[in-house]
Amino acid sequence: MQTVLTIPISKGIVEVIISDMFFKPELDKDDEEMDLITKTNTLKLFHQQDDGSYVAKVSNAILYNLTLQHTSVGLSFR
């Protein structure tokens, strides 16, 4: 049985850094925001708690830890 990790994330990281800075709205020729679906799907990964903070649930803890170990020594996904 796999362990599910619950990672707490502050409100500012999700709403400012991920939502506003990473997905800076670009206007297309019709003055409509592009990539709205990508932003919406990404923000579905974070679940808001009653106190306003967020949590992210990682369903495969082994794969998550392996990924962290590889990136911490400088390996990339290229």
mmCIF file of the N, C-alpha and C atoms, coordinates in Angstrom:
data_MODEL
# 
_entry.id   MODEL 
# 
loop_
_atom_site.group_PDB 
_atom_site.id 
_atom_site.type_symbol 
_atom_site.label_atom_id 
_atom_site.label_alt_id 
_atom_site.label_comp_id 
_atom_site.label_asym_id 
_atom_site.label_entity_id 
_atom_site.label_seq_id 
_atom_site.pdbx_PDB_ins_code 
_atom_site.Cartn_x 
_atom_site.Cartn_y 
_atom_site.Cartn_z 
_atom_site.occupancy 
_atom_site.B_iso_or_equiv 
_atom_site.pdbx_formal_charge 
_atom_site.auth_seq_id 
_atom_site.auth_comp_id 
_atom_site.auth_asym_id 
_atom_site.auth_atom_id 
_atom_site.pdbx_PDB_model_num 
ATOM 1   N N  . MET A 1 1  ? 0.843   -1.191 0.000   1.00 0.00 ? 1  MET A N  1 
ATOM 2   C CA . MET A 1 1  ? 0.000   0.000  0.000   1.00 0.00 ? 1  MET A CA 1 
ATOM 3   C C  . MET A 1 1  ? 0.886   1.252  0.000   1.00 0.00 ? 1  MET A C  1 
ATOM 4   N N  . GLN A 1 2  ? 0.573   2.193  -0.852  1.00 0.00 ? 2  GLN A N  1 
ATOM 5   C CA . GLN A 1 2  ? 1.372   3.407  -0.965  1.00 0.00 ? 2  GLN A CA 1 
ATOM 6   C C  . GLN A 1 2  ? 0.901   4.457  0.038   1.00 0.00 ? 2  GLN A C  1 
ATOM 7   N N  . THR A 1 3  ? 1.851   5.213  0.537   1.00 0.00 ? 3  THR A N  1 
ATOM 8   C CA . THR A 1 3  ? 1.556   6.285  1.467   1.00 0.00 ? 3  THR A CA 1 
ATOM 9   C C  . THR A 1 3  ? 1.265   7.565  0.694   1.00 0.00 ? 3  THR A C  1 
ATOM 10  N N  . VAL A 1 4  ? 0.214   8.256  1.083   1.00 0.00 ? 4  VAL A N  1 
ATOM 11  C CA . VAL A 1 4  ? -0.128  9.536  0.469   1.00 0.00 ? 4  VAL A CA 1 
ATOM 12  C C  . VAL A 1 4  ? 0.485   10.641 1.321   1.00 0.00 ? 4  VAL A C  1 
ATOM 13  N N  . LEU A 1 5  ? 1.263   11.498 0.691   1.00 0.00 ? 5  LEU A N  1 
ATOM 14  C CA . LEU A 1 5  ? 1.867   12.636 1.386   1.00 0.00 ? 5  LEU A CA 1 
ATOM 15  C C  . LEU A 1 5  ? 0.952   13.841 1.273   1.00 0.00 ? 5  LEU A C  1 
ATOM 16  N N  . THR A 1 6  ? 0.786   14.558 2.370   1.00 0.00 ? 6  THR A N  1 
ATOM 17  C CA . THR A 1 6  ? 0.040   15.809 2.375   1.00 0.00 ? 6  THR A CA 1 
ATOM 18  C C  . THR A 1 6  ? 1.023   16.918 2.716   1.00 0.00 ? 6  THR A C  1 
ATOM 19  N N  . ILE A 1 7  ? 1.256   17.805 1.765   1.00 0.00 ? 7  ILE A N  1 
ATOM 20  C CA . ILE A 1 7  ? 2.263   18.851 1.922   1.00 0.00 ? 7  ILE A CA 1 
ATOM 21  C C  . ILE A 1 7  ? 1.561   20.198 2.101   1.00 0.00 ? 7  ILE A C  1 
ATOM 22  N N  . PRO A 1 8  ? 1.743   20.836 3.270   1.00 0.00 ? 8  PRO A N  1 
ATOM 23  C CA . PRO A 1 8  ? 1.135   22.160 3.469   1.00 0.00 ? 8  PRO A CA 1 
ATOM 24  C C  . PRO A 1 8  ? 1.890   23.228 2.681   1.00 0.00 ? 8  PRO A C  1 
ATOM 25  N N  . ILE A 1 9  ? 1.134   24.140 2.091   1.00 0.00 ? 9  ILE A N  1 
ATOM 26  C CA . ILE A 1 9  ? 1.721   25.216 1.290   1.00 0.00 ? 9  ILE A CA 1 
ATOM 27  C C  . ILE A 1 9  ? 1.015   26.514 1.675   1.00 0.00 ? 9  ILE A C  1 
ATOM 28  N N  . SER A 1 10 ? 1.785   27.565 1.879   1.00 0.00 ? 10 SER A N  1 
ATOM 29  C CA . SER A 1 10 ? 1.182   28.827 2.304   1.00 0.00 ? 10 SER A CA 1 
ATOM 30  C C  . SER A 1 10 ? 0.346   29.445 1.178   1.00 0.00 ? 10 SER A C  1 
ATOM 31  N N  . LYS A 1 11 ? -0.593  30.242 1.588   1.00 0.00 ? 11 LYS A N  1 
ATOM 32  C CA . LYS A 1 11 ? -1.524  30.894 0.656   1.00 0.00 ? 11 LYS A CA 1 
ATOM 33  C C  . LYS A 1 11 ? -0.795  31.774 -0.354  1.00 0.00 ? 11 LYS A C  1 
ATOM 34  N N  . GLY A 1 12 ? 0.224   32.497 0.101   1.00 0.00 ? 12 GLY A N  1 
ATOM 35  C CA . GLY A 1 12 ? 0.966   33.396 -0.777  1.00 0.00 ? 12 GLY A CA 1 
ATOM 36  C C  . GLY A 1 12 ? 1.688   32.668 -1.900  1.00 0.00 ? 12 GLY A C  1 
ATOM 37  N N  . ILE A 1 13 ? 2.212   31.493 -1.607  1.00 0.00 ? 13 ILE A N  1 
ATOM 38  C CA . ILE A 1 13 ? 2.921   30.738 -2.642  1.00 0.00 ? 13 ILE A CA 1 
ATOM 39  C C  . ILE A 1 13 ? 1.959   30.323 -3.754  1.00 0.00 ? 13 ILE A C  1 
ATOM 40  N N  . VAL A 1 14 ? 0.793   29.824 -3.375  1.00 0.00 ? 14 VAL A N  1 
ATOM 41  C CA . VAL A 1 14 ? -0.164  29.353 -4.382  1.00 0.00 ? 14 VAL A CA 1 
ATOM 42  C C  . VAL A 1 14 ? -0.785  30.513 -5.148  1.00 0.00 ? 14 VAL A C  1 
ATOM 43  N N  . GLU A 1 15 ? -1.260  31.521 -4.418  1.00 0.00 ? 15 GLU A N  1 
ATOM 44  C CA . GLU A 1 15 ? -2.018  32.589 -5.069  1.00 0.00 ? 15 GLU A CA 1 
ATOM 45  C C  . GLU A 1 15 ? -1.146  33.632 -5.761  1.00 0.00 ? 15 GLU A C  1 
ATOM 46  N N  . VAL A 1 16 ? 0.032   33.922 -5.216  1.00 0.00 ? 16 VAL A N  1 
ATOM 47  C CA . VAL A 1 16 ? 0.871   34.960 -5.809  1.00 0.00 ? 16 VAL A CA 1 
ATOM 48  C C  . VAL A 1 16 ? 1.899   34.358 -6.757  1.00 0.00 ? 16 VAL A C  1 
ATOM 49  N N  . ILE A 1 17 ? 2.718   33.451 -6.240  1.00 0.00 ? 17 ILE A N  1 
ATOM 50  C CA . ILE A 1 17 ? 3.813   32.941 -7.061  1.00 0.00 ? 17 ILE A CA 1 
ATOM 51  C C  . ILE A 1 17 ? 3.315   32.023 -8.171  1.00 0.00 ? 17 ILE A C  1 
ATOM 52  N N  . ILE A 1 18 ? 2.505   31.035 -7.829  1.00 0.00 ? 18 ILE A N  1 
ATOM 53  C CA . ILE A 1 18 ? 2.064   30.078 -8.848  1.00 0.00 ? 18 ILE A CA 1 
ATOM 54  C C  . ILE A 1 18 ? 0.973   30.659 -9.738  1.00 0.00 ? 18 ILE A C  1 
ATOM 55  N N  . SER A 1 19 ? -0.048  31.218 -9.138  1.00 0.00 ? 19 SER A N  1 
ATOM 56  C CA . SER A 1 19 ? -1.187  31.691 -9.924  1.00 0.00 ? 19 SER A CA 1 
ATOM 57  C C  . SER A 1 19 ? -0.899  32.981 -10.696 1.00 0.00 ? 19 SER A C  1 
ATOM 58  N N  . ASP A 1 20 ? -0.335  33.975 -10.022 1.00 0.00 ? 20 ASP A N  1 
ATOM 59  C CA . ASP A 1 20 ? -0.173  35.285 -10.655 1.00 0.00 ? 20 ASP A CA 1 
ATOM 60  C C  . ASP A 1 20 ? 1.142   35.446 -11.411 1.00 0.00 ? 20 ASP A C  1 
ATOM 61  N N  . MET A 1 21 ? 2.242   34.957 -10.845 1.00 0.00 ? 21 MET A N  1 
ATOM 62  C CA . MET A 1 21 ? 3.538   35.184 -11.481 1.00 0.00 ? 21 MET A CA 1 
ATOM 63  C C  . MET A 1 21 ? 3.868   34.119 -12.530 1.00 0.00 ? 21 MET A C  1 
ATOM 64  N N  . PHE A 1 22 ? 3.644   32.858 -12.186 1.00 0.00 ? 22 PHE A N  1 
ATOM 65  C CA . PHE A 1 22 ? 3.983   31.789 -13.119 1.00 0.00 ? 22 PHE A CA 1 
ATOM 66  C C  . PHE A 1 22 ? 3.040   31.776 -14.312 1.00 0.00 ? 22 PHE A C  1 
ATOM 67  N N  . PHE A 1 23 ? 1.773   32.049 -14.072 1.00 0.00 ? 23 PHE A N  1 
ATOM 68  C CA . PHE A 1 23 ? 0.781   32.082 -15.146 1.00 0.00 ? 23 PHE A CA 1 
ATOM 69  C C  . PHE A 1 23 ? 0.360   33.513 -15.416 1.00 0.00 ? 23 PHE A C  1 
ATOM 70  N N  . LYS A 1 24 ? 1.330   34.343 -15.754 1.00 0.00 ? 24 LYS A N  1 
ATOM 71  C CA . LYS A 1 24 ? 1.040   35.733 -16.095 1.00 0.00 ? 24 LYS A CA 1 
ATOM 72  C C  . LYS A 1 24 ? 0.142   35.744 -17.326 1.00 0.00 ? 24 LYS A C  1 
ATOM 73  N N  . PRO A 1 25 ? -1.017  36.372 -17.213 1.00 0.00 ? 25 PRO A N  1 
ATOM 74  C CA . PRO A 1 25 ? -1.947  36.344 -18.349 1.00 0.00 ? 25 PRO A CA 1 
ATOM 75  C C  . PRO A 1 25 ? -1.390  37.046 -19.580 1.00 0.00 ? 25 PRO A C  1 
ATOM 76  N N  . GLU A 1 26 ? -1.441  36.374 -20.676 1.00 0.00 ? 26 GLU A N  1 
ATOM 77  C CA . GLU A 1 26 ? -1.054  36.942 -21.966 1.00 0.00 ? 26 GLU A CA 1 
ATOM 78  C C  . GLU A 1 26 ? -2.340  37.163 -22.758 1.00 0.00 ? 26 GLU A C  1 
ATOM 79  N N  . LEU A 1 27 ? -2.443  38.310 -23.361 1.00 0.00 ? 27 LEU A N  1 
ATOM 80  C CA . LEU A 1 27 ? -3.639  38.594 -24.150 1.00 0.00 ? 27 LEU A CA 1 
ATOM 81  C C  . LEU A 1 27 ? -3.384  38.232 -25.602 1.00 0.00 ? 27 LEU A C  1 
ATOM 82  N N  . ASP A 1 28 ? -4.368  37.552 -26.187 1.00 0.00 ? 28 ASP A N  1 
ATOM 83  C CA . ASP A 1 28 ? -4.237  37.218 -27.601 1.00 0.00 ? 28 ASP A CA 1 
ATOM 84  C C  . ASP A 1 28 ? -4.824  38.357 -28.439 1.00 0.00 ? 28 ASP A C  1 
ATOM 85  N N  . LYS A 1 29 ? -4.957  38.133 -29.731 1.00 0.00 ? 29 LYS A N  1 
ATOM 86  C CA . LYS A 1 29 ? -5.408  39.207 -30.617 1.00 0.00 ? 29 LYS A CA 1 
ATOM 87  C C  . LYS A 1 29 ? -6.853  39.631 -30.361 1.00 0.00 ? 29 LYS A C  1 
ATOM 88  N N  . ASP A 1 30 ? -7.636  38.782 -29.663 1.00 0.00 ? 30 ASP A N  1 
ATOM 89  C CA . ASP A 1 30 ? -9.017  39.127 -29.319 1.00 0.00 ? 30 ASP A CA 1 
ATOM 90  C C  . ASP A 1 30 ? -9.133  39.708 -27.914 1.00 0.00 ? 30 ASP A C  1 
ATOM 91  N N  . ASP A 1 31 ? -7.986  40.056 -27.307 1.00 0.00 ? 31 ASP A N  1 
ATOM 92  C CA . ASP A 1 31 ? -7.927  40.581 -25.939 1.00 0.00 ? 31 ASP A CA 1 
ATOM 93  C C  . ASP A 1 31 ? -8.519  39.616 -24.909 1.00 0.00 ? 31 ASP A C  1 
ATOM 94  N N  . GLU A 1 32 ? -8.341  38.323 -25.132 1.00 0.00 ? 32 GLU A N  1 
ATOM 95  C CA . GLU A 1 32 ? -8.764  37.312 -24.168 1.00 0.00 ? 32 GLU A CA 1 
ATOM 96  C C  . GLU A 1 32 ? -7.519  36.625 -23.630 1.00 0.00 ? 32 GLU A C  1 
ATOM 97  N N  . GLU A 1 33 ? -7.603  36.186 -22.363 1.00 0.00 ? 33 GLU A N  1 
ATOM 98  C CA . GLU A 1 33 ? -6.460  35.522 -21.755 1.00 0.00 ? 33 GLU A CA 1 
ATOM 99  C C  . GLU A 1 33 ? -6.215  34.169 -22.402 1.00 0.00 ? 33 GLU A C  1 
ATOM 100 N N  . MET A 1 34 ? -4.934  33.873 -22.639 1.00 0.00 ? 34 MET A N  1 
ATOM 101 C CA . MET A 1 34 ? -4.549  32.584 -23.187 1.00 0.00 ? 34 MET A CA 1 
ATOM 102 C C  . MET A 1 34 ? -4.145  31.649 -22.048 1.00 0.00 ? 34 MET A C  1 
ATOM 103 N N  . ASP A 1 35 ? -4.134  30.352 -22.299 1.00 0.00 ? 35 ASP A N  1 
ATOM 104 C CA . ASP A 1 35 ? -3.703  29.328 -21.348 1.00 0.00 ? 35 ASP A CA 1 
ATOM 105 C C  . ASP A 1 35 ? -4.487  29.336 -20.051 1.00 0.00 ? 35 ASP A C  1 
ATOM 106 N N  . LEU A 1 36 ? -5.744  29.723 -20.075 1.00 0.00 ? 36 LEU A N  1 
ATOM 107 C CA . LEU A 1 36 ? -6.576  29.713 -18.879 1.00 0.00 ? 36 LEU A CA 1 
ATOM 108 C C  . LEU A 1 36 ? -6.831  28.284 -18.407 1.00 0.00 ? 36 LEU A C  1 
ATOM 109 N N  . ILE A 1 37 ? -6.934  27.347 -19.353 1.00 0.00 ? 37 ILE A N  1 
ATOM 110 C CA . ILE A 1 37 ? -7.187  25.950 -19.005 1.00 0.00 ? 37 ILE A CA 1 
ATOM 111 C C  . ILE A 1 37 ? -5.991  25.372 -18.266 1.00 0.00 ? 37 ILE A C  1 
ATOM 112 N N  . THR A 1 38 ? -4.783  25.670 -18.718 1.00 0.00 ? 38 THR A N  1 
ATOM 113 C CA . THR A 1 38 ? -3.574  25.174 -18.054 1.00 0.00 ? 38 THR A CA 1 
ATOM 114 C C  . THR A 1 38 ? -3.498  25.698 -16.628 1.00 0.00 ? 38 THR A C  1 
ATOM 115 N N  . LYS A 1 39 ? -3.772  26.970 -16.431 1.00 0.00 ? 39 LYS A N  1 
ATOM 116 C CA . LYS A 1 39 ? -3.741  27.561 -15.093 1.00 0.00 ? 39 LYS A CA 1 
ATOM 117 C C  . LYS A 1 39 ? -4.794  26.916 -14.205 1.00 0.00 ? 39 LYS A C  1 
ATOM 118 N N  . THR A 1 40 ? -5.990  26.717 -14.716 1.00 0.00 ? 40 THR A N  1 
ATOM 119 C CA . THR A 1 40 ? -7.070  26.109 -13.945 1.00 0.00 ? 40 THR A CA 1 
ATOM 120 C C  . THR A 1 40 ? -6.721  24.683 -13.546 1.00 0.00 ? 40 THR A C  1 
ATOM 121 N N  . ASN A 1 41 ? -6.181  23.919 -14.475 1.00 0.00 ? 41 ASN A N  1 
ATOM 122 C CA . ASN A 1 41 ? -5.807  22.541 -14.172 1.00 0.00 ? 41 ASN A CA 1 
ATOM 123 C C  . ASN A 1 41 ? -4.673  22.474 -13.152 1.00 0.00 ? 41 ASN A C  1 
ATOM 124 N N  . THR A 1 42 ? -3.731  23.382 -13.232 1.00 0.00 ? 42 THR A N  1 
ATOM 125 C CA . THR A 1 42 ? -2.626  23.403 -12.280 1.00 0.00 ? 42 THR A CA 1 
ATOM 126 C C  . THR A 1 42 ? -3.123  23.738 -10.879 1.00 0.00 ? 42 THR A C  1 
ATOM 127 N N  . LEU A 1 43 ? -4.015  24.702 -10.771 1.00 0.00 ? 43 LEU A N  1 
ATOM 128 C CA . LEU A 1 43 ? -4.504  25.105 -9.456  1.00 0.00 ? 43 LEU A CA 1 
ATOM 129 C C  . LEU A 1 43 ? -5.408  24.050 -8.824  1.00 0.00 ? 43 LEU A C  1 
ATOM 130 N N  . LYS A 1 44 ? -5.895  23.089 -9.603  1.00 0.00 ? 44 LYS A N  1 
ATOM 131 C CA . LYS A 1 44 ? -6.677  21.983 -9.045  1.00 0.00 ? 44 LYS A CA 1 
ATOM 132 C C  . LYS A 1 44 ? -5.822  21.067 -8.174  1.00 0.00 ? 44 LYS A C  1 
ATOM 133 N N  . LEU A 1 45 ? -4.506  21.143 -8.322  1.00 0.00 ? 45 LEU A N  1 
ATOM 134 C CA . LEU A 1 45 ? -3.605  20.314 -7.521  1.00 0.00 ? 45 LEU A CA 1 
ATOM 135 C C  . LEU A 1 45 ? -3.548  20.771 -6.066  1.00 0.00 ? 45 LEU A C  1 
ATOM 136 N N  . PHE A 1 46 ? -3.928  22.002 -5.806  1.00 0.00 ? 46 PHE A N  1 
ATOM 137 C CA . PHE A 1 46 ? -3.861  22.579 -4.465  1.00 0.00 ? 46 PHE A CA 1 
ATOM 138 C C  . PHE A 1 46 ? -5.265  22.688 -3.890  1.00 0.00 ? 46 PHE A C  1 
ATOM 139 N N  . HIS A 1 47 ? -5.429  22.183 -2.669  1.00 0.00 ? 47 HIS A N  1 
ATOM 140 C CA . HIS A 1 47 ? -6.744  22.191 -2.017  1.00 0.00 ? 47 HIS A CA 1 
ATOM 141 C C  . HIS A 1 47 ? -6.715  23.184 -0.869  1.00 0.00 ? 47 HIS A C  1 
ATOM 142 N N  . GLN A 1 48 ? -7.636  24.165 -0.934  1.00 0.00 ? 48 GLN A N  1 
ATOM 143 C CA . GLN A 1 48 ? -7.654  25.210 0.090   1.00 0.00 ? 48 GLN A CA 1 
ATOM 144 C C  . GLN A 1 48 ? -8.289  24.683 1.375   1.00 0.00 ? 48 GLN A C  1 
ATOM 145 N N  . GLN A 1 49 ? -7.649  25.021 2.505   1.00 0.00 ? 49 GLN A N  1 
ATOM 146 C CA . GLN A 1 49 ? -8.117  24.618 3.818   1.00 0.00 ? 49 GLN A CA 1 
ATOM 147 C C  . GLN A 1 49 ? -8.997  25.716 4.410   1.00 0.00 ? 49 GLN A C  1 
ATOM 148 N N  . ASP A 1 50 ? -9.634  25.434 5.546   1.00 0.00 ? 50 ASP A N  1 
ATOM 149 C CA . ASP A 1 50 ? -10.515 26.408 6.197   1.00 0.00 ? 50 ASP A CA 1 
ATOM 150 C C  . ASP A 1 50 ? -9.773  27.657 6.658   1.00 0.00 ? 50 ASP A C  1 
ATOM 151 N N  . ASP A 1 51 ? -8.483  27.527 7.004   1.00 0.00 ? 51 ASP A N  1 
ATOM 152 C CA . ASP A 1 51 ? -7.713  28.671 7.483   1.00 0.00 ? 51 ASP A CA 1 
ATOM 153 C C  . ASP A 1 51 ? -7.112  29.504 6.354   1.00 0.00 ? 51 ASP A C  1 
ATOM 154 N N  . GLY A 1 52 ? -7.371  29.132 5.095   1.00 0.00 ? 52 GLY A N  1 
ATOM 155 C CA . GLY A 1 52 ? -6.872  29.885 3.948   1.00 0.00 ? 52 GLY A CA 1 
ATOM 156 C C  . GLY A 1 52 ? -5.600  29.324 3.351   1.00 0.00 ? 52 GLY A C  1 
ATOM 157 N N  . SER A 1 53 ? -4.921  28.435 4.070   1.00 0.00 ? 53 SER A N  1 
ATOM 158 C CA . SER A 1 53 ? -3.709  27.821 3.525   1.00 0.00 ? 53 SER A CA 1 
ATOM 159 C C  . SER A 1 53 ? -4.107  26.724 2.530   1.00 0.00 ? 53 SER A C  1 
ATOM 160 N N  . TYR A 1 54 ? -3.117  26.150 1.889   1.00 0.00 ? 54 TYR A N  1 
ATOM 161 C CA . TYR A 1 54 ? -3.376  25.118 0.894   1.00 0.00 ? 54 TYR A CA 1 
ATOM 162 C C  . TYR A 1 54 ? -2.600  23.854 1.253   1.00 0.00 ? 54 TYR A C  1 
ATOM 163 N N  . VAL A 1 55 ? -3.042  22.728 0.721   1.00 0.00 ? 55 VAL A N  1 
ATOM 164 C CA . VAL A 1 55 ? -2.295  21.483 0.815   1.00 0.00 ? 55 VAL A CA 1 
ATOM 165 C C  . VAL A 1 55 ? -2.242  20.861 -0.572  1.00 0.00 ? 55 VAL A C  1 
ATOM 166 N N  . ALA A 1 56 ? -1.163  20.156 -0.814  1.00 0.00 ? 56 ALA A N  1 
ATOM 167 C CA . ALA A 1 56 ? -1.018  19.383 -2.046  1.00 0.00 ? 56 ALA A CA 1 
ATOM 168 C C  . ALA A 1 56 ? -0.871  17.932 -1.621  1.00 0.00 ? 56 ALA A C  1 
ATOM 169 N N  . LYS A 1 57 ? -1.604  17.043 -2.264  1.00 0.00 ? 57 LYS A N  1 
ATOM 170 C CA . LYS A 1 57 ? -1.524  15.626 -1.939  1.00 0.00 ? 57 LYS A CA 1 
ATOM 171 C C  . LYS A 1 57 ? -0.729  14.904 -3.015  1.00 0.00 ? 57 LYS A C  1 
ATOM 172 N N  . VAL A 1 58 ? 0.267   14.152 -2.574  1.00 0.00 ? 58 VAL A N  1 
ATOM 173 C CA . VAL A 1 58 ? 1.113   13.373 -3.463  1.00 0.00 ? 58 VAL A CA 1 
ATOM 174 C C  . VAL A 1 58 ? 0.734   11.912 -3.265  1.00 0.00 ? 58 VAL A C  1 
ATOM 175 N N  . SER A 1 59 ? 0.187   11.296 -4.292  1.00 0.00 ? 59 SER A N  1 
ATOM 176 C CA . SER A 1 59 ? -0.327  9.926  -4.160  1.00 0.00 ? 59 SER A CA 1 
ATOM 177 C C  . SER A 1 59 ? 0.767   8.870  -4.222  1.00 0.00 ? 59 SER A C  1 
ATOM 178 N N  . ASN A 1 60 ? 1.903   9.165  -4.841  1.00 0.00 ? 60 ASN A N  1 
ATOM 179 C CA . ASN A 1 60 ? 2.986   8.199  -4.958  1.00 0.00 ? 60 ASN A CA 1 
ATOM 180 C C  . ASN A 1 60 ? 4.225   8.763  -4.253  1.00 0.00 ? 60 ASN A C  1 
ATOM 181 N N  . ALA A 1 61 ? 4.330   8.476  -2.965  1.00 0.00 ? 61 ALA A N  1 
ATOM 182 C CA . ALA A 1 61 ? 5.408   9.032  -2.146  1.00 0.00 ? 61 ALA A CA 1 
ATOM 183 C C  . ALA A 1 61 ? 6.778   8.543  -2.602  1.00 0.00 ? 61 ALA A C  1 
ATOM 184 N N  . ILE A 1 62 ? 6.880   7.304  -3.028  1.00 0.00 ? 62 ILE A N  1 
ATOM 185 C CA . ILE A 1 62 ? 8.170   6.757  -3.466  1.00 0.00 ? 62 ILE A CA 1 
ATOM 186 C C  . ILE A 1 62 ? 8.684   7.499  -4.696  1.00 0.00 ? 62 ILE A C  1 
ATOM 187 N N  . LEU A 1 63 ? 7.830   7.695  -5.675  1.00 0.00 ? 63 LEU A N  1 
ATOM 188 C CA . LEU A 1 63 ? 8.220   8.418  -6.882  1.00 0.00 ? 63 LEU A CA 1 
ATOM 189 C C  . LEU A 1 63 ? 8.556   9.873  -6.566  1.00 0.00 ? 63 LEU A C  1 
ATOM 190 N N  . TYR A 1 64 ? 7.811   10.486 -5.689  1.00 0.00 ? 64 TYR A N  1 
ATOM 191 C CA . TYR A 1 64 ? 8.062   11.868 -5.273  1.00 0.00 ? 64 TYR A CA 1 
ATOM 192 C C  . TYR A 1 64 ? 9.445   11.983 -4.632  1.00 0.00 ? 64 TYR A C  1 
ATOM 193 N N  . ASN A 1 65 ? 9.752   11.100 -3.684  1.00 0.00 ? 65 ASN A N  1 
ATOM 194 C CA . ASN A 1 65 ? 11.054  11.131 -3.015  1.00 0.00 ? 65 ASN A CA 1 
ATOM 195 C C  . ASN A 1 65 ? 12.191  10.842 -3.989  1.00 0.00 ? 65 ASN A C  1 
ATOM 196 N N  . LEU A 1 66 ? 11.992  9.932  -4.918  1.00 0.00 ? 66 LEU A N  1 
ATOM 197 C CA . LEU A 1 66 ? 13.010  9.632  -5.920  1.00 0.00 ? 66 LEU A CA 1 
ATOM 198 C C  . LEU A 1 66 ? 13.273  10.849 -6.810  1.00 0.00 ? 66 LEU A C  1 
ATOM 199 N N  . THR A 1 67 ? 12.221  11.537 -7.187  1.00 0.00 ? 67 THR A N  1 
ATOM 200 C CA . THR A 1 67 ? 12.358  12.748 -7.997  1.00 0.00 ? 67 THR A CA 1 
ATOM 201 C C  . THR A 1 67 ? 13.126  13.829 -7.244  1.00 0.00 ? 67 THR A C  1 
ATOM 202 N N  . LEU A 1 68 ? 12.812  14.015 -5.967  1.00 0.00 ? 68 LEU A N  1 
ATOM 203 C CA . LEU A 1 68 ? 13.535  15.003 -5.161  1.00 0.00 ? 68 LEU A CA 1 
ATOM 204 C C  . LEU A 1 68 ? 15.014  14.655 -5.042  1.00 0.00 ? 68 LEU A C  1 
ATOM 205 N N  . GLN A 1 69 ? 15.311  13.377 -4.852  1.00 0.00 ? 69 GLN A N  1 
ATOM 206 C CA . GLN A 1 69 ? 16.714  12.963 -4.731  1.00 0.00 ? 69 GLN A CA 1 
ATOM 207 C C  . GLN A 1 69 ? 17.486  13.229 -6.020  1.00 0.00 ? 69 GLN A C  1 
ATOM 208 N N  . HIS A 1 70 ? 16.878  12.926 -7.142  1.00 0.00 ? 70 HIS A N  1 
ATOM 209 C CA . HIS A 1 70 ? 17.569  13.130 -8.415  1.00 0.00 ? 70 HIS A CA 1 
ATOM 210 C C  . HIS A 1 70 ? 17.768  14.619 -8.728  1.00 0.00 ? 70 HIS A C  1 
ATOM 211 N N  . THR A 1 71 ? 16.771  15.418 -8.478  1.00 0.00 ? 71 THR A N  1 
ATOM 212 C CA . THR A 1 71 ? 16.921  16.851 -8.774  1.00 0.00 ? 71 THR A CA 1 
ATOM 213 C C  . THR A 1 71 ? 17.857  17.532 -7.766  1.00 0.00 ? 71 THR A C  1 
ATOM 214 N N  . SER A 1 72 ? 17.958  17.002 -6.553  1.00 0.00 ? 72 SER A N  1 
ATOM 215 C CA . SER A 1 72 ? 18.831  17.628 -5.560  1.00 0.00 ? 72 SER A CA 1 
ATOM 216 C C  . SER A 1 72 ? 20.310  17.443 -5.891  1.00 0.00 ? 72 SER A C  1 
ATOM 217 N N  . VAL A 1 73 ? 20.643  16.467 -6.716  1.00 0.00 ? 73 VAL A N  1 
ATOM 218 C CA . VAL A 1 73 ? 22.044  16.267 -7.110  1.00 0.00 ? 73 VAL A CA 1 
ATOM 219 C C  . VAL A 1 73 ? 22.330  16.828 -8.498  1.00 0.00 ? 73 VAL A C  1 
ATOM 220 N N  . GLY A 1 74 ? 21.354  17.525 -9.064  1.00 0.00 ? 74 GLY A N  1 
ATOM 221 C CA . GLY A 1 74 ? 21.603  18.226 -10.312 1.00 0.00 ? 74 GLY A CA 1 
ATOM 222 C C  . GLY A 1 74 ? 21.114  17.530 -11.572 1.00 0.00 ? 74 GLY A C  1 
ATOM 223 N N  . LEU A 1 75 ? 20.444  16.404 -11.454 1.00 0.00 ? 75 LEU A N  1 
ATOM 224 C CA . LEU A 1 75 ? 19.905  15.755 -12.644 1.00 0.00 ? 75 LEU A CA 1 
ATOM 225 C C  . LEU A 1 75 ? 18.671  16.500 -13.125 1.00 0.00 ? 75 LEU A C  1 
ATOM 226 N N  . SER A 1 76 ? 18.478  16.555 -14.416 1.00 0.00 ? 76 SER A N  1 
ATOM 227 C CA . SER A 1 76 ? 17.306  17.239 -14.956 1.00 0.00 ? 76 SER A CA 1 
ATOM 228 C C  . SER A 1 76 ? 16.462  16.246 -15.737 1.00 0.00 ? 76 SER A C  1 
ATOM 229 N N  . PHE A 1 77 ? 15.311  16.690 -16.186 1.00 0.00 ? 77 PHE A N  1 
ATOM 230 C CA . PHE A 1 77 ? 14.403  15.832 -16.939 1.00 0.00 ? 77 PHE A CA 1 
ATOM 231 C C  . PHE A 1 77 ? 14.569  15.996 -18.442 1.00 0.00 ? 77 PHE A C  1 
ATOM 232 N N  . ARG A 1 78 ? 15.581  16.714 -18.867 1.00 0.00 ? 78 ARG A N  1 
ATOM 233 C CA . ARG A 1 78 ? 15.819  16.901 -20.290 1.00 0.00 ? 78 ARG A CA 1 
ATOM 234 C C  . ARG A 1 78 ? 16.315  15.670 -20.947 1.00 0.00 ? 78 ARG A C  1 
# 
